[in-house]
Amino acid sequence: AGAAFGIAFVIGPISGGCASSLFGYDGALLLVAVLLTIVTIVTAARYEETLPFKHRGNFDWWARINPAATLGVIFRSEACRMLTLPSVINEISFTVNTSWMLWLQFRFGWDVADVGIYLSALGFAIALNQICVMRMIPDKFSEKSAIMYGFSASCLYYFLAGFLPRGWMLYFALIILGFSSVANPCLRATLSVYVPDEEQGALQGALESMYTLSKVFACSAYGLILGWSEGQDVYAVGGAINFVAAAIMVPALISAKLALGKYAIKEDDGKVEEHVPSGKFNQKIASKVGMTSCLS
């Protein structure tokens, strides 16, 4: 399922770039509105509830529309809090992509079409990793290894992006960034084990709310940094926002290591497995990786 996100990331930038070139930014936004309307209609008409009836709770409208109540799914247990922290920090770091359009224009003189091709290449790298690497995780990696390797890959890519002197070199670095896409799905899948089945939807909604809140501040911060670097040395233009993103990944790595070291994998019977054998991935988590990979 996560590969669908990567495939969409291939088609989306190209389609948006073509629409912007032909019809301007208004045309691109109109295309997005039409596609979202179609997706909403198809989802409402074709998809059914997957949670068994016996696991469904009573839906209290007044409680559910309260954002604080939804976030309570995360904050009421230490395990959820500790596992959520690195996921949110990672999202803050990845928000640097909102400034990539201007960064690539300032640093390498790219136009809209060039940026669209680059982002499509990123989507292809994500899809390839979601298809190939995600299948290997249950047998070849532990969830902790996948998360730590993925976060390290993000940090390395941002660091390289700040130093590379030629735009075409970024395409080779995309292989590294593509691998980083496996980290958050594994982290979210691990987090979902600590939440009851009837609250899985609330958990995913709470995570997206946390991501959105973090982006409000992160987007502005990256924009300010990029604006400052525009009149600086050429390496400052290319490096400032990416170096900041790389630095932010350091606390993400530390918090992920602490969280995954303290909280083992919870089994279906409620017991906690003390030690997960190296190279083995808990089957309950493995079954959820595909679901959460498309969400992240």
FENLINDA-V504034 format. One record per run of one state. SS is the DSSP state (hx for helix, st for strand, lp for the rest). FROM is the first residue (numbers start at 1). TO is the last residue. If there is no record, write none. Layout:
# FENLINDA-V504034
SS&FROM&TO ; SS&FROM&TO
This chain:
# FENLINDA-V504034
lp&1&1 ; hx&2&46 ; lp&47&52 ; hx&53&55 ; lp&56&60 ; hx&61&64 ; lp&65&66 ; hx&67&75 ; lp&76&77 ; hx&78&108 ; lp&109&111 ; hx&112&140 ; lp&141&142 ; hx&143&163 ; lp&164&166 ; hx&167&179 ; lp&180&180 ; hx&181&192 ; lp&193&196 ; hx&197&229 ; lp&230&233 ; hx&234&262 ; lp&263&264 ; st&265&266 ; lp&267&271 ; st&272&273 ; lp&274&282 ; hx&283&295 ; lp&296&296
